[in-house]
Amino acid sequence: MFLADGPRVRCDVHVEAPVERVWELVTDIALPARLSPELLRVAWLDGADRPVPGARFEGYNHHAALGEWRTVSHVVELDEPRVFAWAVTDADGRYGEATLDPAKPMASWRYELQAEGSGTRLRQAALVGPGRSGVTLAVERWPDREEEIIALRLRELRTGMETTLHGVKALAEEGGRR
């Protein structure tokens, strides 16, 4: 796989809890920072306090090879209680020209929820690009290793997603509060 192919990863899990409970958890933008190995913290911007189309939030991330960086995400799709999607932009220009344009994201993320039996099928997906990111820098530095770099990043994303999904599952099924 190459950057031009639009590398993506998707994971899912069955959660033995109602869609509404799972929705409450996945739309809490602070929750992934508790669960993810890469996302450190998040905060709503511009007076927003929940996901609505066009709302923005900043995130702070850490990666062993890249250090720490800030992003600004834009809610690009919200269909309660089924879809929550956001585009991540490089507001500070860490990987190239600074942009807040959600049409040029570093990555796009999405949760999808569907009733399944007495519970919920929860899916999370990520698409790398088409905007510049740490992956872009690595591919530019080692163009002959592009497929290896993409495969490594997709494995990292999958690991983080699985950790997050299983954390959401545990919280939803225990019925406890965040």
PyRosetta script that sets phi, psi and omega in degrees:
from pyrosetta import init, pose_from_sequence

init()
pose = pose_from_sequence("MFLADGPRVRCDVHVEAPVERVWELVTDIALPARLSPELLRVAWLDGADRPVPGARFEGYNHHAALGEWRTVSHVVELDEPRVFAWAVTDADGRYGEATLDPAKPMASWRYELQAEGSGTRLRQAALVGPGRSGVTLAVERWPDREEEIIALRLRELRTGMETTLHGVKALAEEGGRR")
pose.set_psi(1, 145.6)
pose.set_omega(1, -179.7)
pose.set_phi(2, -123.3)
pose.set_psi(2, 161.5)
pose.set_omega(2, 177.6)
pose.set_phi(3, -54.6)
pose.set_psi(3, -39.4)
pose.set_omega(3, -179.1)
pose.set_phi(4, -63.6)
pose.set_psi(4, -18.9)
pose.set_omega(4, -180.0)
pose.set_phi(5, -80.6)
pose.set_psi(5, -8.3)
pose.set_omega(5, -176.7)
pose.set_phi(6, 70.4)
pose.set_psi(6, 64.6)
pose.set_omega(6, -178.1)
pose.set_phi(7, -57.1)
pose.set_psi(7, 135.3)
pose.set_omega(7, -178.9)
pose.set_phi(8, -144.2)
pose.set_psi(8, 157.0)
pose.set_omega(8, 176.8)
pose.set_phi(9, -139.4)
pose.set_psi(9, 148.4)
pose.set_omega(9, -179.8)
pose.set_phi(10, -142.9)
pose.set_psi(10, 137.8)
pose.set_omega(10, 177.1)
pose.set_phi(11, -132.6)
pose.set_psi(11, 155.6)
pose.set_omega(11, 175.6)
pose.set_phi(12, -148.5)
pose.set_psi(12, 162.3)
pose.set_omega(12, -178.7)
pose.set_phi(13, -151.3)
pose.set_psi(13, 148.5)
pose.set_omega(13, 172.2)
pose.set_phi(14, -89.8)
pose.set_psi(14, 129.8)
pose.set_omega(14, 179.1)
pose.set_phi(15, -114.6)
pose.set_psi(15, 123.9)
pose.set_omega(15, -179.8)
pose.set_phi(16, -85.0)
pose.set_psi(16, 68.7)
pose.set_omega(16, 178.4)
pose.set_phi(17, -157.9)
pose.set_psi(17, 155.2)
pose.set_omega(17, -179.2)
pose.set_phi(18, -64.7)
pose.set_psi(18, 151.8)
pose.set_omega(18, 178.8)
pose.set_phi(19, -51.0)
pose.set_psi(19, -42.4)
pose.set_omega(19, -177.2)
pose.set_phi(20, -60.4)
pose.set_psi(20, -39.5)
pose.set_omega(20, 178.9)
pose.set_phi(21, -67.9)
pose.set_psi(21, -42.8)
pose.set_omega(21, 179.4)
pose.set_phi(22, -66.3)
pose.set_psi(22, -40.9)
pose.set_omega(22, 177.7)
pose.set_phi(23, -58.4)
pose.set_psi(23, -44.4)
pose.set_omega(23, 178.9)
pose.set_phi(24, -56.0)
pose.set_psi(24, -40.4)
pose.set_omega(24, -178.7)
pose.set_phi(25, -73.6)
pose.set_psi(25, -47.3)
pose.set_omega(25, -174.9)
pose.set_phi(26, -73.4)
pose.set_psi(26, -19.2)
pose.set_omega(26, 177.3)
pose.set_phi(27, -92.9)
pose.set_psi(27, 2.4)
pose.set_omega(27, 172.0)
pose.set_phi(28, -87.4)
pose.set_psi(28, 99.8)
pose.set_omega(28, -173.1)
pose.set_phi(29, -64.8)
pose.set_psi(29, -18.7)
pose.set_omega(29, 179.0)
pose.set_phi(30, -77.4)
pose.set_psi(30, -23.1)
pose.set_omega(30, -176.0)
pose.set_phi(31, -61.0)
pose.set_psi(31, -46.5)
pose.set_omega(31, -179.5)
pose.set_phi(32, -58.2)
pose.set_psi(32, -29.3)
pose.set_omega(32, 178.4)
pose.set_phi(33, -64.3)
pose.set_psi(33, -26.2)
pose.set_omega(33, 175.8)
pose.set_phi(34, -77.7)
pose.set_psi(34, -23.2)
pose.set_omega(34, -171.3)
pose.set_phi(35, -109.7)
pose.set_psi(35, -33.1)
pose.set_omega(35, -172.4)
pose.set_phi(36, -76.8)
pose.set_psi(36, 142.2)
pose.set_omega(36, 175.8)
pose.set_phi(37, -76.9)
pose.set_psi(37, -10.0)
pose.set_omega(37, -175.0)
pose.set_phi(38, -115.9)
pose.set_psi(38, -37.4)
pose.set_omega(38, -178.1)
pose.set_phi(39, -80.9)
pose.set_psi(39, 124.5)
pose.set_omega(39, -176.5)
pose.set_phi(40, -93.4)
pose.set_psi(40, -46.4)
pose.set_omega(40, -178.6)
pose.set_phi(41, -162.2)
pose.set_psi(41, 158.5)
pose.set_omega(41, 180.0)
pose.set_phi(42, -142.1)
pose.set_psi(42, 159.5)
pose.set_omega(42, 176.6)
pose.set_phi(43, -156.2)
pose.set_psi(43, 139.2)
pose.set_omega(43, 175.3)
pose.set_phi(44, -65.5)
pose.set_psi(44, 150.7)
pose.set_omega(44, 177.8)
pose.set_phi(45, -116.3)
pose.set_psi(45, 165.0)
pose.set_omega(45, 171.5)
pose.set_phi(46, 58.4)
pose.set_psi(46, 28.4)
pose.set_omega(46, 178.7)
pose.set_phi(47, 81.8)
pose.set_psi(47, 1.0)
pose.set_omega(47, 177.7)
pose.set_phi(48, -69.3)
pose.set_psi(48, 151.3)
pose.set_omega(48, 176.6)
pose.set_phi(49, -137.6)
pose.set_psi(49, 7.4)
pose.set_omega(49, 178.1)
pose.set_phi(50, -164.8)
pose.set_psi(50, 165.2)
pose.set_omega(50, -179.8)
pose.set_phi(51, -72.2)
pose.set_psi(51, 125.9)
pose.set_omega(51, 168.7)
pose.set_phi(52, -142.8)
pose.set_psi(52, 151.0)
pose.set_omega(52, 179.7)
pose.set_phi(53, -53.9)
pose.set_psi(53, 130.8)
pose.set_omega(53, -179.6)
pose.set_phi(54, 91.9)
pose.set_psi(54, -16.4)
pose.set_omega(54, 178.1)
pose.set_phi(55, -62.9)
pose.set_psi(55, 151.8)
pose.set_omega(55, -178.7)
pose.set_phi(56, -126.0)
pose.set_psi(56, 149.8)
pose.set_omega(56, 173.0)
pose.set_phi(57, -143.9)
pose.set_psi(57, 148.7)
pose.set_omega(57, 178.1)
pose.set_phi(58, -100.2)
pose.set_psi(58, 148.3)
pose.set_omega(58, 177.9)
pose.set_phi(59, -130.6)
pose.set_psi(59, 147.5)
pose.set_omega(59, 176.0)
pose.set_phi(60, -117.5)
pose.set_psi(60, 127.7)
pose.set_omega(60, -174.2)
pose.set_phi(61, -122.5)
pose.set_psi(61, 159.6)
pose.set_omega(61, 175.4)
pose.set_phi(62, -140.2)
pose.set_psi(62, 137.7)
pose.set_omega(62, 176.2)
pose.set_phi(63, -139.3)
pose.set_psi(63, 137.8)
pose.set_omega(63, -176.6)
pose.set_phi(64, -54.4)
pose.set_psi(64, -38.1)
pose.set_omega(64, -177.1)
pose.set_phi(65, -85.6)
pose.set_psi(65, -19.4)
pose.set_omega(65, -173.2)
pose.set_phi(66, -116.3)
pose.set_psi(66, -10.5)
pose.set_omega(66, -176.8)
pose.set_phi(67, 79.6)
pose.set_psi(67, -146.8)
pose.set_omega(67, -176.6)
pose.set_phi(68, -111.0)
pose.set_psi(68, 144.5)
pose.set_omega(68, 177.9)
pose.set_phi(69, -151.1)
pose.set_psi(69, 161.4)
pose.set_omega(69, 179.9)
pose.set_phi(70, -110.1)
pose.set_psi(70, 144.4)
pose.set_omega(70, 174.3)
pose.set_phi(71, -128.9)
pose.set_psi(71, 162.4)
pose.set_omega(71, 169.4)
pose.set_phi(72, -123.6)
pose.set_psi(72, 123.1)
pose.set_omega(72, -179.4)
pose.set_phi(73, -105.2)
pose.set_psi(73, 148.1)
pose.set_omega(73, -178.7)
pose.set_phi(74, -121.0)
pose.set_psi(74, 127.0)
pose.set_omega(74, 175.4)
pose.set_phi(75, -69.7)
pose.set_psi(75, 116.2)
pose.set_omega(75, -176.3)
pose.set_phi(76, -107.1)
pose.set_psi(76, -14.5)
pose.set_omega(76, 177.5)
pose.set_phi(77, -154.4)
pose.set_psi(77, 135.3)
pose.set_omega(77, 177.3)
pose.set_phi(78, -147.3)
pose.set_psi(78, 117.0)
pose.set_omega(78, 178.0)
pose.set_phi(79, -133.0)
pose.set_psi(79, 85.6)
pose.set_omega(79, -174.0)
pose.set_phi(80, -67.0)
pose.set_psi(80, 132.5)
pose.set_omega(80, -2.8)
pose.set_phi(81, -103.8)
pose.set_psi(81, 43.7)
pose.set_omega(81, -173.6)
pose.set_phi(82, -112.9)
pose.set_psi(82, -37.7)
pose.set_omega(82, -174.1)
pose.set_phi(83, -137.5)
pose.set_psi(83, 132.4)
pose.set_omega(83, 172.5)
pose.set_phi(84, -134.1)
pose.set_psi(84, 116.0)
pose.set_omega(84, -177.0)
pose.set_phi(85, -134.0)
pose.set_psi(85, 145.8)
pose.set_omega(85, 179.8)
pose.set_phi(86, -144.5)
pose.set_psi(86, 151.7)
pose.set_omega(86, 177.9)
pose.set_phi(87, -108.7)
pose.set_psi(87, 133.2)
pose.set_omega(87, -176.3)
pose.set_phi(88, -100.7)
pose.set_psi(88, 124.0)
pose.set_omega(88, -178.4)
pose.set_phi(89, -114.7)
pose.set_psi(89, 157.4)
pose.set_omega(89, -179.9)
pose.set_phi(90, -94.0)
pose.set_psi(90, 77.7)
pose.set_omega(90, -174.5)
pose.set_phi(91, -64.0)
pose.set_psi(91, -26.7)
pose.set_omega(91, -175.6)
pose.set_phi(92, -100.3)
pose.set_psi(92, -0.8)
pose.set_omega(92, 179.4)
pose.set_phi(93, 69.4)
pose.set_psi(93, 31.5)
pose.set_omega(93, -179.4)
pose.set_phi(94, -64.3)
pose.set_psi(94, -33.3)
pose.set_omega(94, -174.4)
pose.set_phi(95, -112.8)
pose.set_psi(95, 9.8)
pose.set_omega(95, -179.1)
pose.set_phi(96, 157.6)
pose.set_psi(96, -146.9)
pose.set_omega(96, 179.3)
pose.set_phi(97, -68.6)
pose.set_psi(97, 132.3)
pose.set_omega(97, 178.3)
pose.set_phi(98, -60.7)
pose.set_psi(98, 140.1)
pose.set_omega(98, 177.7)
pose.set_phi(99, -149.8)
pose.set_psi(99, 144.6)
pose.set_omega(99, 171.2)
pose.set_phi(100, -116.9)
pose.set_psi(100, 17.4)
pose.set_omega(100, -177.4)
pose.set_phi(101, -84.0)
pose.set_psi(101, 111.0)
pose.set_omega(101, -179.3)
pose.set_phi(102, -66.1)
pose.set_psi(102, -9.7)
pose.set_omega(102, 175.2)
pose.set_phi(103, -80.8)
pose.set_psi(103, -9.0)
pose.set_omega(103, 179.3)
pose.set_phi(104, -125.4)
pose.set_psi(104, 56.4)
pose.set_omega(104, -174.1)
pose.set_phi(105, -76.1)
pose.set_psi(105, 152.2)
pose.set_omega(105, 169.4)
pose.set_phi(106, -67.2)
pose.set_psi(106, -36.0)
pose.set_omega(106, -179.9)
pose.set_phi(107, -159.6)
pose.set_psi(107, 158.4)
pose.set_omega(107, 174.3)
pose.set_phi(108, -125.7)
pose.set_psi(108, 139.6)
pose.set_omega(108, -177.7)
pose.set_phi(109, -125.1)
pose.set_psi(109, 153.9)
pose.set_omega(109, -175.6)
pose.set_phi(110, -155.9)
pose.set_psi(110, 136.1)
pose.set_omega(110, 167.4)
pose.set_phi(111, -110.4)
pose.set_psi(111, 138.6)
pose.set_omega(111, 172.5)
pose.set_phi(112, -128.2)
pose.set_psi(112, 135.7)
pose.set_omega(112, -179.7)
pose.set_phi(113, -124.3)
pose.set_psi(113, 140.0)
pose.set_omega(113, 178.9)
pose.set_phi(114, -145.6)
pose.set_psi(114, 133.4)
pose.set_omega(114, 175.8)
pose.set_phi(115, -59.3)
pose.set_psi(115, 138.1)
pose.set_omega(115, -178.6)
pose.set_phi(116, -146.8)
pose.set_psi(116, 106.7)
pose.set_omega(116, -176.6)
pose.set_phi(117, 61.4)
pose.set_psi(117, -127.1)
pose.set_omega(117, 178.7)
pose.set_phi(118, -94.3)
pose.set_psi(118, 10.6)
pose.set_omega(118, -177.6)
pose.set_phi(119, -135.2)
pose.set_psi(119, -144.8)
pose.set_omega(119, -173.5)
pose.set_phi(120, -138.3)
pose.set_psi(120, 136.3)
pose.set_omega(120, 168.9)
pose.set_phi(121, -90.9)
pose.set_psi(121, 117.1)
pose.set_omega(121, -180.0)
pose.set_phi(122, -108.8)
pose.set_psi(122, 123.7)
pose.set_omega(122, 178.3)
pose.set_phi(123, -117.9)
pose.set_psi(123, 141.9)
pose.set_omega(123, 172.7)
pose.set_phi(124, -128.2)
pose.set_psi(124, 137.8)
pose.set_omega(124, -179.5)
pose.set_phi(125, -136.2)
pose.set_psi(125, 150.3)
pose.set_omega(125, 175.9)
pose.set_phi(126, -137.1)
pose.set_psi(126, 141.5)
pose.set_omega(126, 176.0)
pose.set_phi(127, -121.7)
pose.set_psi(127, 126.7)
pose.set_omega(127, 178.1)
pose.set_phi(128, -85.4)
pose.set_psi(128, 127.4)
pose.set_omega(128, 177.9)
pose.set_phi(129, 88.4)
pose.set_psi(129, -171.7)
pose.set_omega(129, 10.0)
pose.set_phi(130, -82.3)
pose.set_psi(130, -7.0)
pose.set_omega(130, 179.1)
pose.set_phi(131, -71.7)
pose.set_psi(131, 170.5)
pose.set_omega(131, -178.7)
pose.set_phi(132, -72.6)
pose.set_psi(132, 148.2)
pose.set_omega(132, 179.6)
pose.set_phi(133, -154.4)
pose.set_psi(133, -174.6)
pose.set_omega(133, 175.0)
pose.set_phi(134, -60.0)
pose.set_psi(134, -31.1)
pose.set_omega(134, 176.9)
pose.set_phi(135, -63.5)
pose.set_psi(135, -42.3)
pose.set_omega(135, 178.8)
pose.set_phi(136, -58.4)
pose.set_psi(136, -46.0)
pose.set_omega(136, -179.8)
pose.set_phi(137, -60.7)
pose.set_psi(137, -43.1)
pose.set_omega(137, -179.9)
pose.set_phi(138, -64.2)
pose.set_psi(138, -42.6)
pose.set_omega(138, -179.5)
pose.set_phi(139, -66.5)
pose.set_psi(139, -38.1)
pose.set_omega(139, 177.7)
pose.set_phi(140, -65.8)
pose.set_psi(140, -35.8)
pose.set_omega(140, -179.6)
pose.set_phi(141, -74.3)
pose.set_psi(141, -38.0)
pose.set_omega(141, -178.7)
pose.set_phi(142, -128.5)
pose.set_psi(142, 68.9)
pose.set_omega(142, -175.3)
pose.set_phi(143, -60.1)
pose.set_psi(143, -28.5)
pose.set_omega(143, 179.9)
pose.set_phi(144, -73.9)
pose.set_psi(144, -8.6)
pose.set_omega(144, -179.2)
pose.set_phi(145, -113.4)
pose.set_psi(145, 19.9)
pose.set_omega(145, -174.5)
pose.set_phi(146, -54.3)
pose.set_psi(146, -48.2)
pose.set_omega(146, -178.3)
pose.set_phi(147, -62.3)
pose.set_psi(147, -39.7)
pose.set_omega(147, 178.6)
pose.set_phi(148, -65.1)
pose.set_psi(148, -42.6)
pose.set_omega(148, 179.6)
pose.set_phi(149, -63.1)
pose.set_psi(149, -45.4)
pose.set_omega(149, 179.5)
pose.set_phi(150, -63.6)
pose.set_psi(150, -44.9)
pose.set_omega(150, -179.8)
pose.set_phi(151, -61.2)
pose.set_psi(151, -41.5)
pose.set_omega(151, 178.4)
pose.set_phi(152, -62.7)
pose.set_psi(152, -46.6)
pose.set_omega(152, -179.0)
pose.set_phi(153, -63.5)
pose.set_psi(153, -40.8)
pose.set_omega(153, 179.2)
pose.set_phi(154, -64.5)
pose.set_psi(154, -36.7)
pose.set_omega(154, 176.0)
pose.set_phi(155, -64.0)
pose.set_psi(155, -42.9)
pose.set_omega(155, 177.9)
pose.set_phi(156, -61.4)
pose.set_psi(156, -45.0)
pose.set_omega(156, 179.0)
pose.set_phi(157, -62.5)
pose.set_psi(157, -43.4)
pose.set_omega(157, 179.1)
pose.set_phi(158, -60.1)
pose.set_psi(158, -44.4)
pose.set_omega(158, 179.2)
pose.set_phi(159, -60.3)
pose.set_psi(159, -46.4)
pose.set_omega(159, 178.4)
pose.set_phi(160, -63.4)
pose.set_psi(160, -41.1)
pose.set_omega(160, 179.5)
pose.set_phi(161, -65.4)
pose.set_psi(161, -43.6)
pose.set_omega(161, 179.6)
pose.set_phi(162, -62.5)
pose.set_psi(162, -40.2)
pose.set_omega(162, 177.3)
pose.set_phi(163, -61.5)
pose.set_psi(163, -46.5)
pose.set_omega(163, -179.5)
pose.set_phi(164, -63.8)
pose.set_psi(164, -47.7)
pose.set_omega(164, -178.4)
pose.set_phi(165, -62.0)
pose.set_psi(165, -40.7)
pose.set_omega(165, 179.8)
pose.set_phi(166, -70.4)
pose.set_psi(166, -30.8)
pose.set_omega(166, 174.0)
pose.set_phi(167, -66.6)
pose.set_psi(167, -43.2)
pose.set_omega(167, 176.6)
pose.set_phi(168, -62.3)
pose.set_psi(168, -44.2)
pose.set_omega(168, 179.4)
pose.set_phi(169, -57.3)
pose.set_psi(169, -48.3)
pose.set_omega(169, -178.8)
pose.set_phi(170, -61.3)
pose.set_psi(170, -45.7)
pose.set_omega(170, 179.9)
pose.set_phi(171, -64.1)
pose.set_psi(171, -44.1)
pose.set_omega(171, -178.3)
pose.set_phi(172, -65.7)
pose.set_psi(172, -41.4)
pose.set_omega(172, -176.1)
pose.set_phi(173, -75.2)
pose.set_psi(173, -28.4)
pose.set_omega(173, 177.2)
pose.set_phi(174, -78.3)
pose.set_psi(174, -17.0)
pose.set_omega(174, 177.3)
pose.set_phi(175, 73.5)
pose.set_psi(175, 4.5)
pose.set_omega(175, -179.2)
pose.set_phi(176, -78.6)
pose.set_psi(176, 170.6)
pose.set_omega(176, 177.5)
pose.set_phi(177, -85.1)
pose.set_psi(177, 162.9)
pose.set_omega(177, 178.6)
pose.set_phi(178, -68.0)
pose.dump_pdb("model.pdb")
